[in-house]
Amino acid sequence: MRFASIPRLIVAALFGVLLAGPAIADTPASLAGTKLVSADDVQKLQASGAAVLDVRVASEYAEGHIKGAVSVPYREKSDKAVSFDASQDEFNLAKLPPAKDAAIVIYCNGPECWKSYKASTLAVKAGYTNINWYREGFPNWKSKGLPSE
């Protein structure tokens, strides 16, 4: 089959899909007011007493999570965007440690998962000063064979 025999509209549509890439972009590479941390950092923080929060839905948490992590689901209805409308979402800030300077690690399902970004954003806006955002999340943790339950 010759390329010229394919209708131009189909070619244009396929080209547009290829250029567009994924429909939803990954989370930003940084978040003001937080520290971006690696799996090694999470282990060190957890060993020194940091609270580790898994903000994925309960069923994902039940399937596996960082050993010792606490489930604090972020229920997301807002756009997956930096300018998200937090009033459309649900996140129980009361489940965070009472001390605003407590070390907290927040994670979800990696760079394409916006829940940890949004939860970290809300924690910073609530006055928490020691938020550690594990952007790479549970898939990265699991791929390294680190302790899970």
PAMI-421712 format. One line per field, with one value per residue (C-alpha): residue in three letters; residue number from 1; x negated, y negated, z negated. Coordinates in nm, 3 decimals. Layout:
# PAMI-421712
resn: ALA, ...
resi: NUM, ...
c1: X, ...
c2: Y, ...
c3: Z, ...
//
This chain:
# PAMI-421712
resn: MET, ARG, PHE, ALA, SER, ILE, PRO, ARG, LEU, ILE, VAL, ALA, ALA, LEU, PHE, GLY, VAL, LEU, LEU, ALA, GLY, PRO, ALA, ILE, ALA, ASP, THR, PRO, ALA, SER, LEU, ALA, GLY, THR, LYS, LEU, VAL, SER, ALA, ASP, ASP, VAL, GLN, LYS, LEU, GLN, ALA, SER, GLY, ALA, ALA, VAL, LEU, ASP, VAL, ARG, VAL, ALA, SER, GLU, TYR, ALA, GLU, GLY, HIS, ILE, LYS, GLY, ALA, VAL, SER, VAL, PRO, TYR, ARG, GLU, LYS, SER, ASP, LYS, ALA, VAL, SER, PHE, ASP, ALA, SER, GLN, ASP, GLU, PHE, ASN, LEU, ALA, LYS, LEU, PRO, PRO, ALA, LYS, ASP, ALA, ALA, ILE, VAL, ILE, TYR, CYS, ASN, GLY, PRO, GLU, CYS, TRP, LYS, SER, TYR, LYS, ALA, SER, THR, LEU, ALA, VAL, LYS, ALA, GLY, TYR, THR, ASN, ILE, ASN, TRP, TYR, ARG, GLU, GLY, PHE, PRO, ASN, TRP, LYS, SER, LYS, GLY, LEU, PRO, SER, GLU
resi: 1, 2, 3, 4, 5, 6, 7, 8, 9, 10, 11, 12, 13, 14, 15, 16, 17, 18, 19, 20, 21, 22, 23, 24, 25, 26, 27, 28, 29, 30, 31, 32, 33, 34, 35, 36, 37, 38, 39, 40, 41, 42, 43, 44, 45, 46, 47, 48, 49, 50, 51, 52, 53, 54, 55, 56, 57, 58, 59, 60, 61, 62, 63, 64, 65, 66, 67, 68, 69, 70, 71, 72, 73, 74, 75, 76, 77, 78, 79, 80, 81, 82, 83, 84, 85, 86, 87, 88, 89, 90, 91, 92, 93, 94, 95, 96, 97, 98, 99, 100, 101, 102, 103, 104, 105, 106, 107, 108, 109, 110, 111, 112, 113, 114, 115, 116, 117, 118, 119, 120, 121, 122, 123, 124, 125, 126, 127, 128, 129, 130, 131, 132, 133, 134, 135, 136, 137, 138, 139, 140, 141, 142, 143, 144, 145, 146, 147, 148, 149
c1: 0.000, -0.138, -0.138, 0.041, 0.335, 0.426, 0.680, 0.513, 0.762, 0.659, 0.291, 0.353, 0.550, 0.283, 0.010, 0.205, 0.241, -0.132, -0.216, 0.033, -0.125, 0.049, 0.379, 0.277, -0.065, -0.285, -0.299, -0.551, -0.909, -0.902, -0.655, -0.725, -0.727, -0.814, -1.129, -1.136, -1.269, -1.396, -1.327, -1.654, -1.543, -1.206, -1.382, -1.598, -1.305, -1.092, -1.377, -1.400, -1.027, -0.867, -0.503, -0.465, -0.127, 0.012, 0.276, 0.397, 0.747, 0.804, 0.812, 0.468, 0.332, 0.476, 0.303, -0.035, -0.206, -0.529, -0.572, -0.450, -0.272, 0.066, 0.358, 0.494, 0.682, 0.701, 1.037, 0.978, 1.244, 1.056, 0.848, 0.503, 0.336, 0.125, 0.429, 0.658, 0.967, 0.917, 1.281, 1.381, 1.161, 1.159, 0.850, 0.861, 0.586, 0.685, 0.513, 0.176, -0.043, 0.067, -0.280, -0.314, -0.692, -0.665, -0.842, -0.582, -0.635, -0.349, -0.330, -0.095, -0.145, -0.433, -0.476, -0.149, 0.049, 0.163, 0.294, -0.040, -0.102, 0.239, 0.215, -0.131, 0.001, 0.285, 0.050, -0.180, 0.120, 0.230, -0.104, -0.305, -0.673, -0.841, -0.659, -0.864, -0.706, -0.796, -0.695, -0.818, -0.579, -0.494, -0.582, -0.939, -0.951, -0.826, -1.070, -1.357, -1.233, -1.197, -0.984, -0.615, -0.307
c2: 0.000, -0.337, -0.625, -0.847, -0.607, -0.667, -0.946, -1.267, -1.319, -0.990, -1.076, -1.419, -1.267, -1.007, -1.269, -1.489, -1.203, -1.134, -1.498, -1.540, -1.271, -1.166, -1.332, -1.410, -1.549, -1.431, -1.633, -1.920, -1.824, -2.038, -2.192, -2.507, -2.449, -2.082, -1.881, -1.632, -1.305, -0.971, -0.620, -0.636, -0.963, -0.810, -0.523, -0.767, -0.991, -0.697, -0.563, -0.902, -0.904, -1.078, -1.000, -0.833, -0.896, -0.695, -0.915, -0.658, -0.512, -0.246, 0.042, -0.052, -0.082, 0.263, 0.415, 0.296, -0.005, -0.119, 0.077, -0.140, -0.394, -0.524, -0.545, -0.899, -0.889, -1.196, -1.182, -1.363, -1.522, -1.835, -1.873, -1.715, -2.054, -2.290, -2.521, -2.247, -2.348, -2.187, -2.256, -1.978, -1.724, -1.559, -1.532, -1.498, -1.727, -1.630, -1.294, -1.470, -1.501, -1.789, -1.950, -2.171, -2.112, -1.730, -1.546, -1.405, -1.200, -1.200, -0.961, -0.799, -0.620, -0.811, -1.122, -1.072, -1.052, -1.396, -1.294, -1.332, -1.665, -1.794, -1.657, -1.811, -2.143, -2.143, -2.050, -2.341, -2.578, -2.450, -2.561, -2.238, -2.319, -1.978, -1.814, -1.559, -1.477, -1.132, -1.207, -0.873, -0.696, -0.335, -0.198, -0.323, -0.186, 0.154, 0.166, 0.126, 0.421, 0.208, 0.318, 0.329, 0.473
c3: 0.000, 0.095, -0.156, 0.098, 0.107, -0.258, -0.284, -0.397, -0.678, -0.844, -0.808, -0.961, -1.250, -1.324, -1.309, -1.552, -1.799, -1.781, -1.842, -2.125, -2.341, -2.661, -2.736, -3.094, -3.173, -3.455, -3.774, -3.784, -3.872, -4.187, -4.431, -4.629, -5.005, -4.972, -4.931, -4.644, -4.787, -4.654, -4.784, -4.981, -5.139, -5.231, -5.409, -5.606, -5.691, -5.801, -6.018, -6.187, -6.268, -5.971, -5.901, -5.560, -5.399, -5.110, -4.947, -4.693, -4.718, -4.986, -4.737, -4.600, -4.953, -5.034, -4.730, -4.861, -5.014, -5.174, -5.496, -5.782, -5.561, -5.673, -5.433, -5.400, -5.068, -4.848, -4.672, -4.347, -4.126, -4.020, -3.705, -3.697, -3.674, -3.884, -3.903, -4.043, -4.243, -4.582, -4.677, -4.436, -4.617, -4.960, -5.177, -5.555, -5.682, -6.037, -5.975, -5.941, -6.250, -6.474, -6.479, -6.170, -6.165, -6.175, -5.894, -5.654, -5.338, -5.088, -4.791, -4.541, -4.206, -4.050, -3.835, -3.648, -3.974, -4.089, -4.432, -4.613, -4.440, -4.546, -4.902, -4.940, -4.808, -5.061, -5.345, -5.260, -5.239, -5.581, -5.727, -5.728, -5.687, -5.650, -5.358, -5.165, -4.830, -4.701, -4.342, -4.205, -4.443, -4.506, -4.161, -4.211, -4.565, -4.451, -4.156, -4.403, -4.610, -4.923, -5.221, -5.133, -5.294
//
